[in-house]
Amino acid sequence: MRKTRRYRHTPCRKPRFNRKRGKIAPSTKARWQWKLRICNWLAKLYPISQFVVEDIKAKTKGKLRWDASFSPLEVGKKWFYKELSIIAPVKTFQGWETKRLRDADGLLKSSNKTADTFDAHCVHFVQQFTS
């Protein structure tokens, strides 16, 4: 069926080249712009000297030249960091670094992200008593 479609003389959808020029898909851009609006709002209320962000890595399938910018998450993240650095300097941490800092400060976070609890996406302080 696929081979027969190739030889038909019907109009087809033109390929989208927006990712080659470094542009972001509209839905991805909307999600990152929402985070940027919150940062701008906080910057108007409080003096912000630095943003600290836990850096995320999207899984890529291969080691080709285009693979690094294939994921919308990676493209949006780069755009967000560039826009955020206009407001204040941005410092990124890896996931293992933030876990080490949470453990050192006694902050607990649940690993079950589907749970309907506060610590599924937020951290809370647990005071440890020594006896």
C-alpha positions as a Python dict, from the first residue, in 0.01 Angstrom:
ca = {
    (1, 'M'): (0, 0, 0),
    (2, 'R'): (279, 240, 84),
    (3, 'K'): (454, 187, -248),
    (4, 'T'): (137, 257, -441),
    (5, 'R'): (83, 584, -254),
    (6, 'R'): (426, 704, -359),
    (7, 'Y'): (342, 692, -727),
    (8, 'R'): (5, 865, -709),
    (9, 'H'): (-11, 1220, -837),
    (10, 'T'): (-199, 1369, -542),
    (11, 'P'): (-101, 1669, -331),
    (12, 'C'): (60, 1582, -6),
    (13, 'R'): (146, 1771, 307),
    (14, 'K'): (468, 1966, 273),
    (15, 'P'): (745, 1866, 516),
    (16, 'R'): (781, 2086, 822),
    (17, 'F'): (1126, 2240, 843),
    (18, 'N'): (1068, 2442, 1160),
    (19, 'R'): (1298, 2222, 1368),
    (20, 'K'): (1589, 2262, 1130),
    (21, 'R'): (1585, 2640, 1175),
    (22, 'G'): (1594, 2608, 1553),
    (23, 'K'): (1230, 2698, 1608),
    (24, 'I'): (1017, 2525, 1866),
    (25, 'A'): (686, 2350, 1806),
    (26, 'P'): (395, 2571, 1923),
    (27, 'S'): (274, 2334, 2195),
    (28, 'T'): (625, 2295, 2337),
    (29, 'K'): (684, 2670, 2325),
    (30, 'A'): (358, 2735, 2510),
    (31, 'R'): (463, 2505, 2797),
    (32, 'W'): (805, 2669, 2833),
    (33, 'Q'): (659, 3021, 2801),
    (34, 'W'): (428, 2943, 3094),
    (35, 'K'): (730, 2865, 3313),
    (36, 'L'): (902, 3180, 3188),
    (37, 'R'): (597, 3394, 3276),
    (38, 'I'): (609, 3261, 3634),
    (39, 'C'): (980, 3347, 3657),
    (40, 'N'): (915, 3699, 3522),
    (41, 'W'): (634, 3745, 3774),
    (42, 'L'): (857, 3633, 4062),
    (43, 'A'): (1138, 3860, 3941),
    (44, 'K'): (902, 4159, 3966),
    (45, 'L'): (807, 4069, 4323),
    (46, 'Y'): (1144, 3961, 4462),
    (47, 'P'): (1506, 4046, 4386),
    (48, 'I'): (1639, 3735, 4210),
    (49, 'S'): (2016, 3701, 4181),
    (50, 'Q'): (2031, 3353, 4025),
    (51, 'F'): (1805, 3076, 3894),
    (52, 'V'): (1895, 2719, 3987),
    (53, 'V'): (1739, 2454, 3763),
    (54, 'E'): (1754, 2076, 3778),
    (55, 'D'): (1868, 1986, 3428),
    (56, 'I'): (1675, 1710, 3255),
    (57, 'K'): (1798, 1481, 2982),
    (58, 'A'): (1572, 1345, 2712),
    (59, 'K'): (1649, 996, 2591),
    (60, 'T'): (1770, 996, 2233),
    (61, 'K'): (1767, 687, 2016),
    (62, 'G'): (2088, 717, 1819),
    (63, 'K'): (2415, 901, 1789),
    (64, 'L'): (2341, 1090, 1472),
    (65, 'R'): (2406, 1459, 1412),
    (66, 'W'): (2038, 1560, 1429),
    (67, 'D'): (1958, 1349, 1735),
    (68, 'A'): (2047, 1613, 1996),
    (69, 'S'): (1783, 1855, 1871),
    (70, 'F'): (1522, 1593, 1784),
    (71, 'S'): (1345, 1588, 2118),
    (72, 'P'): (1106, 1880, 2174),
    (73, 'L'): (1207, 1869, 2538),
    (74, 'E'): (1572, 1939, 2459),
    (75, 'V'): (1488, 2215, 2209),
    (76, 'G'): (1247, 2383, 2452),
    (77, 'K'): (1490, 2351, 2740),
    (78, 'K'): (1767, 2528, 2550),
    (79, 'W'): (1529, 2808, 2453),
    (80, 'F'): (1407, 2841, 2815),
    (81, 'Y'): (1759, 2862, 2958),
    (82, 'K'): (1853, 3130, 2704),
    (83, 'E'): (1543, 3338, 2786),
    (84, 'L'): (1584, 3284, 3161),
    (85, 'S'): (1945, 3404, 3150),
    (86, 'I'): (1816, 3745, 3035),
    (87, 'I'): (1645, 3788, 3376),
    (88, 'A'): (1924, 3643, 3594),
    (89, 'P'): (2215, 3398, 3562),
    (90, 'V'): (2114, 3032, 3534),
    (91, 'K'): (2292, 2750, 3714),
    (92, 'T'): (2201, 2391, 3631),
    (93, 'F'): (2227, 2082, 3847),
    (94, 'Q'): (2195, 1718, 3750),
    (95, 'G'): (1934, 1498, 3914),
    (96, 'W'): (2184, 1310, 4127),
    (97, 'E'): (2320, 1640, 4262),
    (98, 'T'): (1979, 1761, 4378),
    (99, 'K'): (1911, 1424, 4541),
    (100, 'R'): (2236, 1453, 4733),
    (101, 'L'): (2139, 1803, 4851),
    (102, 'R'): (1790, 1684, 4954),
    (103, 'D'): (1936, 1394, 5152),
    (104, 'A'): (2187, 1621, 5325),
    (105, 'D'): (1910, 1861, 5432),
    (106, 'G'): (1671, 1585, 5543),
    (107, 'L'): (1413, 1655, 5272),
    (108, 'L'): (1206, 1358, 5156),
    (109, 'K'): (1052, 1311, 4814),
    (110, 'S'): (836, 1022, 4700),
    (111, 'S'): (941, 810, 4405),
    (112, 'N'): (578, 727, 4321),
    (113, 'K'): (479, 1015, 4090),
    (114, 'T'): (122, 891, 4042),
    (115, 'A'): (44, 907, 4414),
    (116, 'D'): (-206, 1167, 4532),
    (117, 'T'): (20, 1301, 4806),
    (118, 'F'): (213, 1622, 4868),
    (119, 'D'): (554, 1459, 4846),
    (120, 'A'): (490, 1312, 4500),
    (121, 'H'): (620, 1633, 4339),
    (122, 'C'): (727, 1845, 4636),
    (123, 'V'): (971, 1793, 4919),
    (124, 'H'): (902, 1812, 5289),
    (125, 'F'): (1129, 1835, 5590),
    (126, 'V'): (1150, 1545, 5831),
    (127, 'Q'): (1309, 1619, 6164),
    (128, 'Q'): (1527, 1337, 6288),
    (129, 'F'): (1552, 1284, 6661),
    (130, 'T'): (1857, 1133, 6822),
    (131, 'S'): (1806, 926, 7132),
}
